[in-house]
Amino acid sequence: MSSREFRPDLYVLARIIEALVNNGPMKRTRLATACGLSYDKLERYLNWMIEKNLVLVDGDGFVRLTRDGERSYEELVLWIKRYVGSLRIGKI
């Protein structure tokens, strides 16, 4: 990561959270594919999300939402769907 603070794109965060809500815990490669992200981009987001206690990676390598992550689905993802209409998934 560069010297400046990582500022995540809220739409990308929402796509990661939504993928975990819809599909349950997933390994990183499958999650990256489900979100339309490159693996290295997903890693940057997951590191940030782990710091913020939104996700955790269990001993088997599965990414899981925490309670805070589940709440963020209700607050962020549903808000975007209600007011913006959808979460577009494109390669990033």
Beta strands, then each sheet from edge to edge (+ up, - down):
strand 1: 26-27
strand 2: 55-57
strand 3: 62-65
sheet 1: 1+ 3- 2+
end
